[in-house]
Amino acid sequence: DLSEVLRQRVLGWLMRADGSDWNDYTQVASDLHKLWEEEIVETENDVMGLMISFLLVSDFRSAVRYFTDGTVMFPDIEGNVSPNKACNAGILILLGIIGPIIRLVRYKFIKAETWHRNAGIKKNVTNMSFAWCCFFGTQTLMMRWLPRGEAVGAVVSAFIQSVTSMLLIFLLDKVADASSKDVEKYFRAFMTSFGVLIGFGWERAFDSTIANLVKAGSHIYGAGTEAALRVVASLVVLMLVVPAWRLYVLPEVVALGIAEEEEEKEEEREAEEEQGSYTACPS
């Protein structure tokens, strides 16, 4: 394996550079390799969940429109579709809620779900499908109730989704604290779907607003300046969003990751103690 050969050579060079013990670097490399594999698996699960849920919800939208209007119209590559009935939005949101309810029943009354690779993908598909259904359902309502343009509807929709998500996260956090360990784990995982929903909403709001600004600017500076105006507008948004993300969001993410690692280590320690006590008991 070429990567293993390179790793050994780099470790050997580092060992010769400061005279440290080879076992120290081997342990460090093993820990880093384990962390790398965990990040890769988590990223792959997120990507799989995002792709499958988007395709699934696109089929949901087409099926709902067919059964209510009798027309067949698939969304484009960005999920855009012509406005339809307000009841379609309600049906779509209800479809998104079905998946989390089924998983909750499974946790509560049948059996706890095993946390292997397929379970992680199914969890992401369910949570992200809920987020997509709420996102497109709210977007449909705003396009019907706010005929002033896509940008206004996208901003209002993102604001409504953010406020509603924060209230639901607060309530679910209280419910999770009062629930059993398995059900609490379910609620903690489900709450991440609201973060995805908020991200979808504001991404669409920024994208629609920039598109309107570029369109208005092209009438002033000429049609050939659209690409330059989009780059400038994107850089302005970047300068506004990145510092806020760096100061307020990133520290919370790092702290949450450290807390999750400590919780996982505690669970592993408890499992080892239970296994040890079990083997120590006479048969």
Solvent accessible surface area in square Angstrom, and as a share of the most:
residue,aa,sasa,rsa
1,D,135,0.70
2,L,129,0.64
3,S,71,0.46
4,E,66,0.30
5,V,67,0.39
6,L,95,0.47
7,R,75,0.27
8,Q,66,0.29
9,R,172,0.63
10,V,82,0.47
11,L,14,0.07
12,G,8,0.08
13,W,151,0.53
14,L,62,0.31
15,M,53,0.24
16,R,172,0.63
17,A,71,0.55
18,D,89,0.46
19,G,66,0.64
20,S,41,0.26
21,D,74,0.38
22,W,83,0.29
23,N,102,0.52
24,D,82,0.42
25,Y,42,0.16
26,T,51,0.29
27,Q,106,0.47
28,V,79,0.46
29,A,10,0.08
30,S,60,0.39
31,D,66,0.34
32,L,107,0.53
33,H,99,0.44
34,K,123,0.52
35,L,89,0.44
36,W,160,0.56
37,E,86,0.38
38,E,88,0.39
39,E,102,0.46
40,I,66,0.34
41,V,57,0.33
42,E,100,0.45
43,T,75,0.44
44,E,76,0.34
45,N,17,0.09
46,D,57,0.29
47,V,74,0.42
48,M,76,0.34
49,G,0,0.00
50,L,70,0.35
51,M,101,0.45
52,I,68,0.35
53,S,0,0.00
54,F,42,0.17
55,L,116,0.58
56,L,70,0.35
57,V,0,0.00
58,S,15,0.10
59,D,79,0.41
60,F,58,0.24
61,R,26,0.10
62,S,10,0.06
63,A,43,0.33
64,V,11,0.06
65,R,26,0.10
66,Y,111,0.42
67,F,166,0.69
68,T,42,0.25
69,D,50,0.26
70,G,53,0.51
71,T,65,0.38
72,V,94,0.54
73,M,80,0.36
74,F,134,0.56
75,P,21,0.13
76,D,73,0.38
77,I,163,0.83
78,E,104,0.47
79,G,0,0.00
80,N,52,0.26
81,V,31,0.18
82,S,45,0.29
83,P,72,0.45
84,N,22,0.11
85,K,94,0.40
86,A,35,0.27
87,C,69,0.42
88,N,7,0.03
89,A,1,0.01
90,G,32,0.31
91,I,64,0.33
92,L,9,0.04
93,I,44,0.22
94,L,114,0.57
95,L,56,0.28
96,G,4,0.04
97,I,61,0.31
98,I,85,0.43
99,G,26,0.25
100,P,7,0.05
101,I,93,0.47
102,I,109,0.56
103,R,16,0.06
104,L,55,0.27
105,V,64,0.37
106,R,76,0.28
107,Y,12,0.05
108,K,116,0.49
109,F,155,0.65
110,I,120,0.61
111,K,122,0.52
112,A,41,0.32
113,E,12,0.05
114,T,86,0.50
115,W,108,0.38
116,H,97,0.43
117,R,100,0.37
118,N,96,0.49
119,A,1,0.01
120,G,11,0.10
121,I,32,0.16
122,K,104,0.44
123,K,41,0.18
124,N,18,0.09
125,V,24,0.14
126,T,23,0.13
127,N,6,0.03
128,M,22,0.10
129,S,11,0.07
130,F,15,0.06
131,A,0,0.00
132,W,27,0.09
133,C,0,0.00
134,C,16,0.10
135,F,9,0.04
136,F,1,0.01
137,G,0,0.00
138,T,18,0.10
139,Q,19,0.08
140,T,15,0.09
141,L,36,0.18
142,M,14,0.06
143,M,67,0.30
144,R,118,0.43
145,W,154,0.54
146,L,50,0.25
147,P,119,0.75
148,R,207,0.75
149,G,33,0.32
150,E,90,0.40
151,A,12,0.09
152,V,62,0.36
153,G,5,0.05
154,A,7,0.06
155,V,62,0.35
156,V,50,0.29
157,S,5,0.03
158,A,0,0.00
159,F,122,0.51
160,I,71,0.36
161,Q,6,0.03
162,S,12,0.08
163,V,56,0.32
164,T,62,0.36
165,S,1,0.01
166,M,115,0.51
167,L,111,0.55
168,L,67,0.33
169,I,56,0.28
170,F,123,0.51
171,L,100,0.50
172,L,30,0.15
173,D,45,0.24
174,K,113,0.48
175,V,70,0.40
176,A,0,0.00
177,D,91,0.47
178,A,94,0.73
179,S,37,0.24
180,S,66,0.42
181,K,117,0.50
182,D,63,0.33
183,V,8,0.05
184,E,55,0.25
185,K,68,0.29
186,Y,5,0.02
187,F,19,0.08
188,R,85,0.31
189,A,14,0.11
190,F,19,0.08
191,M,23,0.10
192,T,85,0.49
193,S,1,0.00
194,F,5,0.02
195,G,43,0.41
196,V,40,0.23
197,L,9,0.04
198,I,43,0.22
199,G,41,0.39
200,F,35,0.15
201,G,3,0.02
202,W,85,0.30
203,E,108,0.48
204,R,22,0.08
205,A,3,0.02
206,F,85,0.35
207,D,61,0.31
208,S,7,0.05
209,T,50,0.29
210,I,19,0.10
211,A,38,0.29
212,N,74,0.38
213,L,108,0.54
214,V,8,0.04
215,K,132,0.56
216,A,55,0.42
217,G,11,0.10
218,S,10,0.06
219,H,144,0.64
220,I,131,0.67
221,Y,148,0.56
222,G,31,0.30
223,A,83,0.64
224,G,78,0.75
225,T,43,0.25
226,E,82,0.37
227,A,77,0.59
228,A,61,0.47
229,L,42,0.21
230,R,103,0.38
231,V,88,0.50
232,V,87,0.50
233,A,17,0.13
234,S,50,0.32
235,L,94,0.47
236,V,68,0.39
237,V,34,0.19
238,L,100,0.50
239,M,132,0.59
240,L,129,0.64
241,V,65,0.37
242,V,66,0.38
243,P,65,0.41
244,A,48,0.37
245,W,116,0.41
246,R,134,0.49
247,L,117,0.58
248,Y,155,0.59
249,V,71,0.41
250,L,50,0.25
251,P,60,0.38
252,E,119,0.53
253,V,85,0.49
254,V,80,0.46
255,A,58,0.45
256,L,108,0.54
257,G,28,0.27
258,I,92,0.47
259,A,54,0.42
260,E,86,0.39
261,E,89,0.40
262,E,108,0.48
263,E,103,0.46
264,E,102,0.46
265,K,126,0.53
266,E,76,0.34
267,E,51,0.23
268,E,105,0.47
269,R,118,0.43
270,E,69,0.31
271,A,57,0.44
272,E,123,0.55
273,E,111,0.50
274,E,120,0.54
275,Q,110,0.49
276,G,39,0.37
277,S,65,0.42
278,Y,162,0.62
279,T,93,0.54
280,A,82,0.64
281,C,85,0.51
282,P,129,0.81
283,S,164,1.06
